[in-house]
Amino acid sequence: MRAKDGVGRYGEDVAARYLAEHGYHVLARNWRCSAGEIDIVARDGAVLVICEVKTRSSVAFGLPSEAVTARKQAKLRELALHWLREHPAHGAAVRFDVASVLRPPSGPARISLVRGAF
């Protein structure tokens, strides 16, 4: 496993735990289809949440959440449609959240969640 992959996996673990602690029900992690991958699919009450997780070890190149570009947003919308085809939500609202995880060289990770980021 590459170091970058390890940081990403760590961030996804932190984000999944954070979501669960804040009342989300995690339905899937690293869900894949022919079009790509969704980091976390969860429910927040009646709302289906597609959560993109971005992890960085510093802010030298900006906040982790800044890496969710318009192109990535479009891809996540496409992936959400694939998820819904396989797992019908029967009219449930869908929301896109971004979990931003900062893993400093020492100390605990810091996470911020942008609900309805796009």
C-alpha positions as CSV (number, residue, x, y, z in Angstrom):
1,M,0.0,0.0,0.0
2,R,1.3,3.4,-0.9
3,A,1.7,6.0,1.8
4,K,-1.0,8.2,0.1
5,D,-3.4,5.2,0.2
6,G,-2.7,4.7,3.9
7,V,-3.5,8.4,4.6
8,G,-6.7,8.1,2.6
9,R,-7.8,4.9,4.4
10,Y,-7.1,6.5,7.7
11,G,-9.2,9.5,6.8
12,E,-12.1,7.3,5.7
13,D,-11.9,5.4,9.0
14,V,-12.0,8.7,10.9
15,A,-14.9,10.1,8.8
16,A,-17.0,6.9,9.1
17,R,-16.5,6.9,12.9
18,Y,-17.4,10.6,13.1
19,L,-20.5,10.1,11.0
20,A,-21.7,7.2,13.2
21,E,-21.0,9.2,16.3
22,H,-23.2,12.0,14.9
23,G,-26.2,9.8,14.2
24,Y,-25.5,8.8,10.6
25,H,-26.1,5.1,9.7
26,V,-23.2,4.1,7.4
27,L,-24.6,1.9,4.6
28,A,-21.5,1.3,2.6
29,R,-17.8,2.3,2.4
30,N,-15.8,2.4,-0.8
31,W,-18.8,1.4,-2.9
32,R,-17.7,0.7,-6.4
33,C,-19.4,0.4,-9.8
34,S,-18.2,0.7,-13.4
35,A,-18.2,4.5,-13.1
36,G,-16.0,4.8,-10.0
37,E,-16.2,4.8,-6.2
38,I,-18.1,6.5,-3.5
39,D,-16.2,6.8,-0.2
40,I,-19.2,6.6,2.1
41,V,-22.9,6.1,1.6
42,A,-24.9,6.8,4.7
43,R,-28.4,7.8,6.0
44,D,-28.9,10.9,8.1
45,G,-32.5,10.3,9.2
46,A,-34.5,10.0,6.0
47,V,-31.8,11.6,3.8
48,L,-29.4,9.5,1.8
49,V,-25.9,11.0,2.1
50,I,-23.1,10.6,-0.4
51,C,-20.0,11.6,1.5
52,E,-16.7,12.3,-0.2
53,V,-13.7,12.1,2.2
54,K,-10.6,14.1,1.6
55,T,-7.5,13.7,3.9
56,R,-4.3,15.6,4.0
57,S,-1.4,15.6,6.4
58,S,-1.0,19.4,6.1
59,V,-2.7,22.5,4.7
60,A,0.4,23.4,2.6
61,F,-1.7,22.9,-0.5
62,G,-5.0,24.0,0.9
63,L,-7.7,22.5,3.0
64,P,-8.7,18.9,2.1
65,S,-12.2,19.9,1.1
66,E,-10.8,22.2,-1.5
67,A,-9.8,19.2,-3.6
68,V,-13.5,18.5,-4.3
69,T,-13.5,20.2,-7.7
70,A,-16.5,20.8,-9.9
71,R,-15.4,17.8,-12.0
72,K,-15.4,15.6,-8.9
73,Q,-18.8,16.9,-7.9
74,A,-20.2,16.0,-11.3
75,K,-18.6,12.5,-10.9
76,L,-20.2,12.1,-7.5
77,R,-23.6,13.0,-8.9
78,E,-23.2,10.4,-11.6
79,L,-22.1,7.8,-9.0
80,A,-25.1,8.6,-6.8
81,L,-27.4,7.8,-9.8
82,H,-25.6,4.4,-10.1
83,W,-26.1,3.8,-6.4
84,L,-29.8,4.7,-6.6
85,R,-30.3,2.3,-9.6
86,E,-28.9,-0.5,-7.5
87,H,-30.5,0.6,-4.2
88,P,-33.8,2.4,-4.8
89,A,-34.4,5.1,-2.2
90,H,-38.1,5.5,-3.1
91,G,-38.1,9.3,-3.2
92,A,-35.7,9.9,-0.4
93,A,-33.8,13.2,-0.5
94,V,-30.1,12.9,-1.5
95,R,-27.4,15.1,0.0
96,F,-23.7,15.5,-0.8
97,D,-21.4,16.0,2.2
98,V,-17.7,16.4,2.3
99,A,-15.6,15.2,5.2
100,S,-12.3,17.1,5.5
101,V,-9.7,15.2,7.6
102,L,-6.5,16.8,8.6
103,R,-3.9,14.3,9.9
104,P,-1.1,16.3,11.5
105,P,2.3,14.7,12.2
106,S,1.4,14.3,15.9
107,G,-1.8,14.5,17.8
108,P,-5.3,13.5,16.9
109,A,-6.9,14.0,13.5
110,R,-9.1,17.0,13.0
111,I,-12.3,16.6,11.0
112,S,-14.8,19.0,9.6
113,L,-18.0,18.1,7.8
114,V,-19.6,20.2,5.2
115,R,-23.2,19.1,5.0
116,G,-24.8,19.8,1.6
117,A,-21.5,20.9,0.2
118,F,-22.9,20.9,-3.4
